[in-house]
Amino acid sequence: MNGDTNKVAIVTGASRGIGAAIAERLAADGFTVVVNYAGNVAEAEALVARIEAKGGRAIPAQADVSDAAAVARMFDAAQAAFGGVDVLVNNAGIMKLASIADSDDALVDSQIAINLKGSFNTLREAAKRLREGGRIVNLSSSVVGLYQPGYAVYAATKAGVEAMTHVMAKELRGRNITVNAVAPGPTATALFLDGKPRSVIDTLTKLAPLERLGQPEDIAAAVAFLAGPDGAWINGQILRANGGII
């Protein structure tokens, strides 16, 4: 831990996978991390314990991002505990795949509620509360650009996140706050790997010219760049962290 910052970062959906890797990386970089989770309290508390064991600072914070009141309470808790918020990483999201013809209302509504409205809820709070010089990093996906069959609703929610990223970067003029998004490609998380046949995983592994899946740490490194001092001049951009898949 470099110890030269007292900045506070909220990472949504941080109990596992890419979110957990982002939380650990930001903590290692000196950020105090609010580990948001929806239901995985044990995993969130284990992550906080890992961060603290390495000399970092973190607290767990339960909130379903699709619930605007819960999001407001999470920001309240962060401000009460640490005095303010400097960084928001919008990582929470779900992916349900089906063709448009086969997508039922629950598939559509749940992804819009969490991926799109959830990101909106946290962005709205951040717009009002983030301290001067803050950073916002949204998580999009490289499916916005790949446009594979079955991904219509998921890709639509992530395209909406990218649109909000571009607009909000302009709306925060004058406050020295950057707003960017990272768009991962296939990444080796349990969520991604579970239920996929070996042949499918092998095919996805070969898609990128670098011929491997992304690792959660690869995505965390891109987020850390945008949240750290070296990312200060990057604003309103979508960084596709995907090994060259598109």
Rosetta blueprint (number, residue, H / E / L):
1 M L
2 N L
3 G L
4 D L
5 T L
6 N L
7 K L
8 V E
9 A E
10 I E
11 V E
12 T L
13 G L
14 A L
15 S L
16 R L
17 G H
18 I H
19 G H
20 A H
21 A H
22 I H
23 A H
24 E H
25 R H
26 L H
27 A H
28 A H
29 D L
30 G L
31 F L
32 T E
33 V E
34 V E
35 V E
36 N E
37 Y E
38 A L
39 G L
40 N L
41 V H
42 A H
43 E H
44 A H
45 E H
46 A H
47 L H
48 V H
49 A H
50 R H
51 I H
52 E H
53 A H
54 K L
55 G L
56 G L
57 R E
58 A E
59 I E
60 P E
61 A E
62 Q E
63 A L
64 D L
65 V L
66 S L
67 D L
68 A H
69 A H
70 A H
71 V H
72 A H
73 R H
74 M H
75 F H
76 D H
77 A H
78 A H
79 Q H
80 A H
81 A H
82 F H
83 G L
84 G L
85 V L
86 D L
87 V E
88 L E
89 V E
90 N E
91 N L
92 A L
93 G L
94 I L
95 M L
96 K L
97 L L
98 A L
99 S L
100 I L
101 A L
102 D L
103 S L
104 D L
105 D H
106 A H
107 L H
108 V H
109 D H
110 S H
111 Q H
112 I H
113 A H
114 I H
115 N H
116 L H
117 K H
118 G H
119 S H
120 F H
121 N H
122 T H
123 L H
124 R H
125 E H
126 A H
127 A H
128 K H
129 R H
130 L L
131 R L
132 E L
133 G L
134 G L
135 R E
136 I E
137 V E
138 N E
139 L E
140 S L
141 S L
142 S L
143 V H
144 V H
145 G H
146 L H
147 Y L
148 Q L
149 P L
150 G L
151 Y L
152 A H
153 V H
154 Y H
155 A H
156 A H
157 T H
158 K H
159 A H
160 G H
161 V H
162 E H
163 A H
164 M H
165 T H
166 H H
167 V H
168 M H
169 A H
170 K H
171 E H
172 L L
173 R L
174 G L
175 R L
176 N L
177 I L
178 T E
179 V E
180 N E
181 A E
182 V E
183 A L
184 P L
185 G L
186 P L
187 T E
188 A L
189 T L
190 A H
191 L H
192 F H
193 L H
194 D L
195 G L
196 K L
197 P L
198 R H
199 S H
200 V H
201 I H
202 D H
203 T H
204 L H
205 T H
206 K H
207 L H
208 A L
209 P L
210 L L
211 E L
212 R L
213 L L
214 G E
215 Q L
216 P H
217 E H
218 D H
219 I H
220 A H
221 A H
222 A H
223 V H
224 A H
225 F H
226 L H
227 A H
228 G L
229 P H
230 D H
231 G H
232 A L
233 W L
234 I L
235 N L
236 G L
237 Q L
238 I E
239 L E
240 R L
241 A L
242 N L
243 G L
244 G L
245 I L
246 I L
